């Protein structure tokens, strides 16, 4: 059974925590645009466009929504936390409307809004009044609640099963686009949102971290790399599996085993209080000892070991050199130290873990072997 969606009481608690952070930062209000943070705090999920829809969180209490007049009914039907809805017409400025709802003092701005939103606000408020609300927002979002972790656990369980079904479905000549469609259908059949993204790579294209641009047919001996995810109440999964269609070469087996070793080393390094960058360093140490790299050189690992995840597929903090954020309970990360052998193949094994009061815990069981990448009993019949 799917877990419960995020409810009103949790969103109210988030807003209360934000107001505490605003008080510490000296913000009279925080303006949140049509970003994932709007959904996080208010339950309103809105596609960004040139027409501003968002919210004003006041430090002393109160929540105002700003939206075009013709969107009022939709916003009123979609919000998860009650508040006053203020509208602007097509010939009017949403930024002037926002300004009219503010008193004096510094205003924090959602760090994910588009630049033109900042420019519009700067014209009416003055740039000197606007400050970055990102640190106050991210301090809350980076540590997930039990409800958030349950939603991600379910989404990731769905995607792991979809990955298993995709592996079973492969046959010579199938196109990457056909596999992507199959994966979308299976995500939906199991209760997910469909594909939030899907990379299907065969052969040499697997050496490209985000896949090739052409639709390619599967051939015997191809490395297969599938990286995909779905969402549940906005919370994301993101799992990658790599294996060979047919018999792997000796080099493929060696690289696959090294990838698994690097992923395991990263997981073991994820200790409470340790800096995020230490997890990346642990994975790279395995690869360097095997003669790969160093750093981002190829053959080797061309990108960070992992990223945060939640309402966005990629969130801060990241498992990368230079990110010294201390690992704390509730943080959720991908673990994907990909190995690229240029013009030949790539191997990425991606599972996610979350930090608990006793250390790191996998969301999904890592791949077992290049020949049997999916072990255990299927989560869905």
Secondary structure in CASP SS format (residue, H / E / C, confidence):
PFRMAT SS
TARGET T0000
AUTHOR 0000-0000-0000
METHOD secondary structure of the structure
MODEL  1
X C 1.00
X C 1.00
X C 1.00
X C 1.00
X C 1.00
X C 1.00
X C 1.00
X H 1.00
X H 1.00
X H 1.00
X H 1.00
X H 1.00
X H 1.00
X H 1.00
X H 1.00
X H 1.00
X H 1.00
X H 1.00
X H 1.00
X H 1.00
X H 1.00
X H 1.00
X H 1.00
X H 1.00
X H 1.00
X C 1.00
X E 1.00
X E 1.00
X E 1.00
X E 1.00
X E 1.00
X E 1.00
X C 1.00
X C 1.00
X C 1.00
X H 1.00
X H 1.00
X H 1.00
X H 1.00
X H 1.00
X H 1.00
X H 1.00
X C 1.00
X C 1.00
X C 1.00
X C 1.00
X C 1.00
X C 1.00
X C 1.00
X C 1.00
X C 1.00
X C 1.00
X C 1.00
X E 1.00
X E 1.00
X E 1.00
X E 1.00
X E 1.00
X C 1.00
X C 1.00
X C 1.00
X C 1.00
X E 1.00
X E 1.00
X E 1.00
X E 1.00
X E 1.00
X E 1.00
X H 1.00
X H 1.00
X H 1.00
X H 1.00
X H 1.00
X H 1.00
X H 1.00
X H 1.00
X H 1.00
X H 1.00
X C 1.00
X C 1.00
X C 1.00
X C 1.00
X C 1.00
X E 1.00
X E 1.00
X E 1.00
X E 1.00
X E 1.00
X C 1.00
X C 1.00
X C 1.00
X C 1.00
X C 1.00
X H 1.00
X H 1.00
X H 1.00
X H 1.00
X H 1.00
X H 1.00
X H 1.00
X C 1.00
X C 1.00
X C 1.00
X C 1.00
X C 1.00
X E 1.00
X E 1.00
X E 1.00
X E 1.00
X C 1.00
X C 1.00
X C 1.00
X C 1.00
X C 1.00
X H 1.00
X H 1.00
X H 1.00
X H 1.00
X H 1.00
X H 1.00
X H 1.00
X H 1.00
X H 1.00
X H 1.00
X H 1.00
X C 1.00
X H 1.00
X H 1.00
X H 1.00
X E 1.00
X E 1.00
X E 1.00
X C 1.00
X H 1.00
X H 1.00
X H 1.00
X H 1.00
X H 1.00
X H 1.00
X H 1.00
X H 1.00
X C 1.00
X C 1.00
X C 1.00
X C 1.00
X H 1.00
X H 1.00
X H 1.00
X H 1.00
X H 1.00
X H 1.00
X H 1.00
X H 1.00
X H 1.00
X H 1.00
X H 1.00
X H 1.00
X H 1.00
X H 1.00
X H 1.00
X H 1.00
X H 1.00
X H 1.00
X H 1.00
X H 1.00
X H 1.00
X H 1.00
X H 1.00
X H 1.00
X C 1.00
X C 1.00
X C 1.00
X C 1.00
X C 1.00
X E 1.00
X H 1.00
X H 1.00
X H 1.00
X H 1.00
X H 1.00
X H 1.00
X H 1.00
X H 1.00
X H 1.00
X H 1.00
X H 1.00
X H 1.00
X H 1.00
X H 1.00
X C 1.00
X C 1.00
X C 1.00
X C 1.00
X C 1.00
X C 1.00
X C 1.00
X E 1.00
X E 1.00
X E 1.00
X E 1.00
X E 1.00
X E 1.00
X H 1.00
X H 1.00
X H 1.00
X H 1.00
X H 1.00
X C 1.00
X C 1.00
X C 1.00
X C 1.00
X C 1.00
X C 1.00
X C 1.00
X C 1.00
X C 1.00
X E 1.00
X C 1.00
X C 1.00
X C 1.00
X C 1.00
X E 1.00
X E 1.00
X E 1.00
X E 1.00
X E 1.00
X E 1.00
X E 1.00
X E 1.00
X C 1.00
X E 1.00
X E 1.00
X C 1.00
X C 1.00
X E 1.00
X E 1.00
X C 1.00
X C 1.00
X E 1.00
X E 1.00
X E 1.00
X E 1.00
X E 1.00
X E 1.00
X E 1.00
X C 1.00
X C 1.00
X C 1.00
X C 1.00
X H 1.00
X H 1.00
X H 1.00
X H 1.00
X H 1.00
X H 1.00
X H 1.00
X H 1.00
X H 1.00
X H 1.00
X H 1.00
X H 1.00
X H 1.00
X H 1.00
X H 1.00
X H 1.00
X H 1.00
X H 1.00
X H 1.00
X H 1.00
X C 1.00
X C 1.00
X C 1.00
X C 1.00
X C 1.00
X E 1.00
X H 1.00
X H 1.00
X H 1.00
X H 1.00
X H 1.00
X H 1.00
X H 1.00
X H 1.00
X H 1.00
X H 1.00
X H 1.00
X H 1.00
X H 1.00
X H 1.00
X C 1.00
X C 1.00
X C 1.00
X C 1.00
X C 1.00
X C 1.00
X C 1.00
X C 1.00
X C 1.00
X C 1.00
X E 1.00
X C 1.00
X C 1.00
X C 1.00
X C 1.00
X C 1.00
X E 1.00
X E 1.00
X E 1.00
X C 1.00
X C 1.00
X C 1.00
X C 1.00
X C 1.00
X C 1.00
X E 1.00
X E 1.00
X E 1.00
X E 1.00
X E 1.00
X C 1.00
X C 1.00
X C 1.00
X C 1.00
X C 1.00
X C 1.00
X E 1.00
X C 1.00
X C 1.00
X C 1.00
X C 1.00
X C 1.00
X E 1.00
X E 1.00
X E 1.00
X E 1.00
X C 1.00
X C 1.00
X C 1.00
X E 1.00
X E 1.00
X E 1.00
X C 1.00
X C 1.00
X C 1.00
X E 1.00
X E 1.00
X E 1.00
X C 1.00
X C 1.00
X E 1.00
X E 1.00
X E 1.00
X E 1.00
X E 1.00
X E 1.00
X E 1.00
X C 1.00
X C 1.00
X E 1.00
X E 1.00
X E 1.00
X E 1.00
X C 1.00
X C 1.00
X C 1.00
X C 1.00
X C 1.00
X C 1.00
X C 1.00
X C 1.00
X C 1.00
X C 1.00
X C 1.00
X C 1.00
X C 1.00
X C 1.00
X C 1.00
X C 1.00
X C 1.00
X C 1.00
X C 1.00
END
